[in-house]
Amino acid sequence: MSEGDKAGRRFLGLDLGKARIGVAVSDPLGWTAQPVGSVPAQPRQRAVSRIKNLVKQYDVGTIVVGLPLNMDGTEGRQAAWTRKFAECLGRALRGVEVVLEDERLTTAQSESLLIESGMRREKRRQKRDVIAAALILKSYLERTEWP
């Protein structure tokens, strides 16, 4: 997909977990990241189908998937699982770019934000992945230069 084809299309941020996938979306200009919600991570094909629907709903041109690196920058099992999921998304969503973004500390950051907001523990667990997805997307948008 050329840069012209992506102009005006949104970005979708994903925080992959074994149970839930947090989802965030950018505004049409790619300046901000807003939490959207989460989708069940299993079974994988159903998760991909739900993400595909979100891509259509929000007119997404790029999916930003959080890559869980170790603190020293190396990749572990979760990173390998994430790469496989991202490849699966790429095959299912032709014409949509799928990129990986370092997600170190986003879960801890999202937990801190939710604690500061006064949210109860039970609610925090439900919202943590969604806020992490927004932080992953925000990080990508801030470090990526646009024409």
Phi and psi in degrees as a GROMACS rama.xvg file:
@    title "Ramachandran Plot"
@    xaxis  label "Phi"
@    yaxis  label "Psi"
@TYPE xy
-80.1504  164.809  SER-2
-59.3602  -36.1725  GLU-3
-63.7172  -36.7433  GLY-4
-66.6612  -29.1373  ASP-5
-87.4684  -12.4837  LYS-6
-57.8624  129.641  ALA-7
81.0827  -4.71002  GLY-8
-89.5051  150.498  ARG-9
-84.5784  169.883  ARG-10
-112.275  141.891  PHE-11
-115.526  125.856  LEU-12
-102.102  137.24  GLY-13
-127.303  133.411  LEU-14
-112.286  104.492  ASP-15
-81.1363  132.89  LEU-16
-131.95  167.991  GLY-17
-68.887  -32.7324  LYS-18
-98.7299  -42.7018  ALA-19
-132.6  154.231  ARG-20
-118.871  115.363  ILE-21
-74.9422  141.82  GLY-22
-128.812  135.399  VAL-23
-136.359  156.636  ALA-24
-134.917  148.83  VAL-25
-86.6778  166.966  SER-26
-74.2895  167.757  ASP-27
-58.9917  -25.3593  PRO-28
-87.5592  -8.01322  LEU-29
75.0942  29.9301  GLY-30
-97.4272  -35.0257  TRP-31
-125.833  160.849  THR-32
-123.842  123.364  ALA-33
-115.396  135.048  GLN-34
-63.5873  140.359  PRO-35
-111.14  -45.8396  VAL-36
157.166  -157.148  GLY-37
-139.868  159.671  SER-38
-126.645  148.209  VAL-39
-61.4535  138.746  PRO-40
-81.0438  -19.5733  ALA-41
-123.929  146.806  GLN-42
-68.1953  153.851  PRO-43
-57.0504  -44.5518  ARG-44
-62.2328  -36.1626  GLN-45
-68.876  -39.2991  ARG-46
-61.6535  -44.1594  ALA-47
-62.2334  -40.9467  VAL-48
-62.4602  -41.9427  SER-49
-66.6503  -39.1453  ARG-50
-65.4826  -39.5641  ILE-51
-58.1436  -42.0638  LYS-52
-63.2249  -39.8688  ASN-53
-65.3275  -37.9346  LEU-54
-59.5321  -43.669  VAL-55
-68.139  -45.8977  LYS-56
-58.0188  -42.6778  GLN-57
-100.166  3.25811  TYR-58
54.158  59.9939  ASP-59
-85.8798  134.716  VAL-60
-104.818  -23.8044  GLY-61
-140.707  133.962  THR-62
-106.391  128.372  ILE-63
-108.11  112.813  VAL-64
-103.463  127.379  VAL-65
-67.376  127.302  GLY-66
-103.221  114.865  LEU-67
-80.2249  92.1789  PRO-68
-87.7306  152.69  LEU-69
-69.5058  163.756  ASN-70
-60.0495  -26.2784  MET-71
-87.4863  4.42197  ASP-72
90.9153  -3.79969  GLY-73
-81.3834  164.991  THR-74
-106.49  138.375  GLU-75
-110.933  -161.882  GLY-76
-62.2172  -41.0225  ARG-77
-63.568  -36.5693  GLN-78
-66.2071  -39.4593  ALA-79
-63.839  -42.4367  ALA-80
-61.9821  -41.2516  TRP-81
-63.9719  -43.2493  THR-82
-60.3938  -42.4204  ARG-83
-63.0763  -41.7675  LYS-84
-63.8328  -42.9047  PHE-85
-62.2008  -40.0213  ALA-86
-63.3397  -41.0153  GLU-87
-61.0681  -43.1778  CYS-88
-61.0523  -44.0972  LEU-89
-60.2162  -39.8013  GLY-90
-69.2436  -37.5889  ARG-91
-77.1592  -25.2592  ALA-92
-119.354  69.2091  LEU-93
-58.623  137.509  ARG-94
88.5542  -4.03168  GLY-95
-113.444  124.636  VAL-96
-74.1093  136.099  GLU-97
-118.289  119.919  VAL-98
-122.293  156.071  VAL-99
-105.98  140.969  LEU-100
-131.211  131.244  GLU-101
-53.3907  124.523  ASP-102
-112.741  15.1387  GLU-103
-52.8029  132.66  ARG-104
72.4026  0.97616  LEU-105
-67.9537  -34.4095  THR-106
-66.4585  -42.0176  THR-107
-64.7673  -41.0037  ALA-108
-62.4499  -43.1549  GLN-109
-66.3606  -38.4282  SER-110
-61.9121  -44.0279  GLU-111
-60.9039  -44.2547  SER-112
-61.4167  -40.6643  LEU-113
-70.6839  -36.2819  LEU-114
-64.8291  -45.7706  ILE-115
-59.3699  -30.8893  GLU-116
-77.1607  -8.09076  SER-117
84.8879  12.8982  GLY-118
-71.5904  140.025  MET-119
-68.2764  154.579  ARG-120
-54.2095  -44.914  ARG-121
-60.4932  -42.5916  GLU-122
-70.0223  -36.3872  LYS-123
-59.5131  -41.5149  ARG-124
-60.8738  -37.8005  ARG-125
-71.1551  -31.8233  GLN-126
-95.7654  -18.3336  LYS-127
-55.2204  -46.5698  ARG-128
-65.3495  -35.8165  ASP-129
-68.514  -44.1034  VAL-130
-66.0169  -39.9771  ILE-131
-60.9649  -40.0693  ALA-132
-60.8987  -41.1167  ALA-133
-65.4246  -39.1511  ALA-134
-66.9608  -39.3185  LEU-135
-62.1411  -47.8517  ILE-136
-64.3176  -42.3327  LEU-137
-59.2186  -43.7545  LYS-138
-59.9248  -45.5231  SER-139
-62.7034  -46.83  TYR-140
-62.8904  -37.704  LEU-141
-70.7296  -32.8945  GLU-142
-95.9529  -5.13046  ARG-143
-100.276  130.581  THR-144
-92.6332  139.963  GLU-145
-111.64  150.186  TRP-146
